[in-house]
Amino acid sequence: MPTELEKLTLTVDEAAQLLGIGRGLASSMIREGRLPHLRFGKRIVVPRKALERFLEETRPRQEEVYE
């Protein structure tokens, strides 16, 4: 069991940083429905587990990496 409380959601800035993209691109992906997110009023957060699944699903296949 983790000793610290792990955040279940990330801010758009945190998600962008983890993805290695800018905040603008992350926001654009959210607006287009390409990046998983939740909206609480005006606040937008990215669920950590959904982001991990998103990365797993969009990961290039091994044969695509070497072509």
C-alpha positions as CSV (number, residue, x, y, z in Angstrom):
1,M,0.0,0.0,0.0
2,P,1.4,3.4,-1.0
3,T,2.5,5.6,1.9
4,E,1.3,8.8,0.1
5,L,-2.1,9.5,-1.2
6,E,-1.8,9.2,-5.0
7,K,-3.7,11.7,-7.0
8,L,-6.4,10.1,-9.1
9,T,-6.6,13.0,-11.6
10,L,-4.1,15.3,-13.2
11,T,-4.5,18.9,-14.3
12,V,-4.2,19.6,-18.0
13,D,-0.7,21.1,-17.3
14,E,0.4,17.9,-15.5
15,A,-1.0,15.6,-18.2
16,A,0.7,17.7,-20.9
17,Q,4.0,17.5,-19.0
18,L,3.7,13.7,-18.6
19,L,2.9,13.4,-22.3
20,G,5.8,15.7,-23.3
21,I,3.5,18.1,-25.2
22,G,2.4,21.6,-24.6
23,R,-0.6,22.8,-22.7
24,G,-2.2,24.1,-25.9
25,L,-1.9,20.8,-27.7
26,A,-3.4,19.0,-24.6
27,S,-6.2,21.5,-24.5
28,S,-6.9,21.0,-28.2
29,M,-6.9,17.3,-27.9
30,I,-9.4,17.6,-25.0
31,R,-11.7,19.9,-27.1
32,E,-11.5,17.4,-30.0
33,G,-12.3,14.5,-27.6
34,R,-9.0,12.7,-28.3
35,L,-7.7,13.0,-24.7
36,P,-9.8,11.5,-21.9
37,H,-11.0,14.0,-19.4
38,L,-13.6,14.9,-16.8
39,R,-15.3,18.3,-16.4
40,F,-16.3,19.6,-12.9
41,G,-17.9,22.9,-13.7
42,K,-15.2,24.9,-15.4
43,R,-12.4,22.7,-14.1
44,I,-11.0,20.0,-16.4
45,V,-9.0,17.1,-15.1
46,V,-7.5,14.0,-16.7
47,P,-8.0,10.7,-14.9
48,R,-4.6,9.1,-14.4
49,K,-5.9,5.6,-15.2
50,A,-7.7,6.8,-18.3
51,L,-4.4,8.5,-19.4
52,E,-2.5,5.3,-18.9
53,R,-5.1,3.3,-21.0
54,F,-5.0,6.0,-23.7
55,L,-1.2,5.6,-23.9
56,E,-1.5,1.8,-24.0
57,E,-4.1,1.9,-26.8
58,T,-2.2,4.5,-28.9
59,R,1.2,2.9,-28.5
60,P,2.7,2.0,-31.9
61,R,3.1,-1.6,-32.6
62,Q,6.7,-2.9,-32.5
63,E,6.8,-3.4,-36.3
64,E,5.7,0.2,-36.9
65,V,8.6,1.5,-34.8
66,Y,11.3,-0.1,-37.1
67,E,9.7,0.6,-40.5
